[in-house]
Amino acid sequence: MKKVFLFLLCLFFFTGCSDYQELSDINIINGIAIGYEDGEYVVSFEIIKNEASDNSSEVTSKVISAKDSNLALAFNEAIKDSDKEAYFKHVHLLIISEEVAKSGIGDVVDYMLRNVKMSTTFYTVITEDSEALINMKVEDDTVSNYIVDLISSNLDRADLNNIDIIVSTILNQRKDIGLPYIEMEEDDKVTLHQIAYFHEDQMKDVIDAKIFNFLYLNKTDIDFLRDETVLNMYKKKVDYEVKKDKVIIKVSGRGSVKAVSSSIDLEKYKSYDEVKEVMNKQIKEEVEEFLEETLSNDSDLTGIKDKYYKKYREEKDNVPYEVQVDIVLSKNGSIYEVIHD
């Protein structure tokens, strides 16, 4: 909500009081939803409204929608239905329905990239029903701001909100994208626990966001569980060693033990090595399961093929890989001690 107020204030001060009337003559588009229904694209705009009263000024939003079999014409119809000039530089969020994503988002991202009136820095998310999501009621906020805040608190990587990078990754035949998958629950609540993963421009399936965060994003504070033992990763590094016969994915970092299995006696020094071995094995298995599922669905989120091609200039449909994990246990209060420097 604060971002919207700041934006409106900037428009007011930088354009001058005499131009304030112009603000009421445009529609500030905060979010865009694109779905597909009965052979037609459904395009919806979340528009910022500034409703002033005697005692306060509250920023709210409204949604307008239009349909057409052609995406550009559906956009034009939505703009026409708003009866005002559409201002797209403030777009924070693009919502794409799962049906559109599975048929291919190429036309959508191409249109967004080529539209000179559009900002190129906005988040793109996938959801089952784009229209339901953009029409969701959010208390004291707009839907787009609410979801952007959710993404920011769960995922951490700048290029997730850059349409140029999304398009360039789609065009890269040896690397694929993953986009946040928003799930709607009862009482107008949403969750972000999964990632929609793609091959080229087509969504293949969804997968838990945990390993996506772990491998590709800057996100830390990730828990791993095995036999009642819980390890919290607070520092990590992922490297790729490209060899002629395979790509080695090297995962290293530091973690603190939050809980241990009753079978482990921490009073014995060798128990720390036991915990380290157990948790390294757990992380390795989870990473391998993630890679196996996505790669078997023709989605190379790690860009293994791309890394191999860049080193050897050789195209390979399937590049063998190996996962190596070496996590160091660090202090946790006065109980744990550092095993390695």
Secondary structure, 3 states (H helix, E strand, C coil): CHHHHHHHHHHHHHHCHHHHHHHCCEEEEEEEEEEEECCEEEEEEEEEEEEECCCCEEEEEEEEEEEECCHHHHHHHHHHHHCCEEECCCCCEEEEEHHHHHHCCHHHHHHHHHCCCCCCECEEEEECCHHHHHCCCCCCCCHHHHHHHHHHHHCCCHHHHEHHHHHHHHHCCCCCCEEEEEEEECCCEEEEEEEEEEECCEEEEEEEHHHHHHHHCCCCCEEEEECCEEEEEEEEEEEEEECCCCEEEEEEEEEEEEECCCCCCCCCCHHHHHHHHHHHHHHHHHHHHHHHHHHHCCCCCCCHHHHHHHHHCCCCCCCCEEEEEEEEECCCCCCCCCCCC
